[in-house]
Amino acid sequence: MEENPTAATSACISSDALNKLGLHSLQLRQRLKDAKKFVEYSKHSSAWMHTTPTPDCDLMLTFPVNTEDHTFMWLLTKIRNLTPELIVHVRHHSNTGVFAFYFTTTAENFLKGAEVQRIRKRLKIEYGGGFKEFSYKDCHLFEGIDNSQFLTSQERQGIVLHMVYNLRAAADDELKQIHFRDGEALVPKCVSEGVVTEIFPLHDRDALRELRKMWVQEFWKKQPLDQVCDYFGVKISMYFAWLGHNTTAMLIPAVLGVFFWSLMGEDQALDDICFVIFAFINVFWATLYLESWKRRSCELSYHWGTLDKEDDLLGEPRPLFTFQFVNSFLSLFYIGFYLHDMERLREQLAALLITRQVIGNIREALFPYIVEKFKLARSSYDLFEKANTQSFATHGLRMSSKDNIDTNNAKTPTEDVYLQQSCYNVSFTHGHKTHLTQAEVEASMPKVCTAFFK
């Protein structure tokens, strides 16, 4: 029987269409599966808070992937020869393929470094109780010297960073195509040339948990400014002190503004009186606000030992800020003092302030928050996928070995040892577990800045 060519062509087209449909269906299912994984792993954007802690590491230096052994061995030899007081551990991150140096030092060298850094610490009550630059020779005069927490994590990391950045090259030092000048800082040069990826401190998870409990989750309690200062530094803690002071002080004009607003609208004379009274109250309130903040900031500066330090924040305003101020508010002066149109001025001022407030909050707070969360989620997804793939392969091999043992009715303790190893496990969607260290996770996370900023 002769086959109909039209039917054969139609069957061929239908077969191709079904094949393409099946291919697109597989791709769609794979993308949905990846999206599900991304959403699942994005929940672990703070994964470094739930990983195996990294002990004896105040500062970490990482190298690019596939760095030659000669490169980091050359730098390791230089560090150990030039700064023997530094304790350096070499680690390899199996999930990311990155080599890293973990830096720390002894308690004695921390105290000597505190003297070099001229860190100010509080004296004991019997010796005056004020702040004084630390002296290793007179360390017994300082309060809390016998406590292991005498130096905060920020101060310890600053001391170690100072030691690392003080590594100087000799005139004949050379690494690959990089030539060092005599006395040039080794590590900053390696960072700028791409030999070293970054150098950064690790977080203190216990301190962060305490801050989250005392600060973030306690909305109606006072801010733990001393703990914020110990961890983030004086500048950050002073900012949040001002933020709390400003928020509290703004309640007074807000309440009075609502009160006068409720009285206005019926009589023009009463409106004018309320407007003048409220203007005088605002001037008086602004004066009291500035004076109270000066007193509060001086109290905190004395308490944190920075009262006699030069303030680098009280400088001339940036030219861009001056231009933006004139460009934004010049029209208000024109409407108010030249046109004398108070109604238009009120509308323009309300629209300007409300619009700038909303746009400013979105641009400065919401948008950076979303971007940072997405970067953390993406980084967690990439890291967990690598770790998950390796762990899945190992898990499959061990399970097949275990199946063979079970068929022979034998038992082995290796499986129990395998499941009980490591201090902490991170669960994944495949139903098994893999091990991630705090240093490895933090090294893979996007940084605000590669420089040391604490």
Buried (B, 14 or more C-beta within 10 A) or exposed (E): EEEEEEEEEEEEEEEEEEEEEEEEEEEEEEEEEEEEBBEBBBEBBEBBBBBBBBEEBBBBBBBEEEBEEEBBEBBBEBBEEBBEEBBBBEBEBBBBEBBBBBBBBEEEBBBBBBBEBEBBBBBEEEBEEEBBEBBEEEBEBBBEBEEEEBBBBBBBBBBBBEBBBEBBBBEEBEBEEBEBEEEBBBBBBBBEEEBBBBBBBBBBBEBBEBBEEBBEEEEEEEBBBEBBBBBBBBEBBBEBBBEBBEEEBEEBBEEBEEEBEEEBEEEEEEBEBBEEEBEEBBEEBEEEBEEEBEEBBEEBBEBBBBEEEEEEEEEEEEEEEEEEEEEEEEEEEEBBEEEEEEEEBEEBBEEBEEEEEEEEEEEEEEEEEEEEEEBBBBBBBBBBBBBBEEBBEEBEEBEEEBEEEEEEEEEEEEBEEEEEEBEEBBEBEBEBBBBBBBBBBBBBBEEEEEEBEB
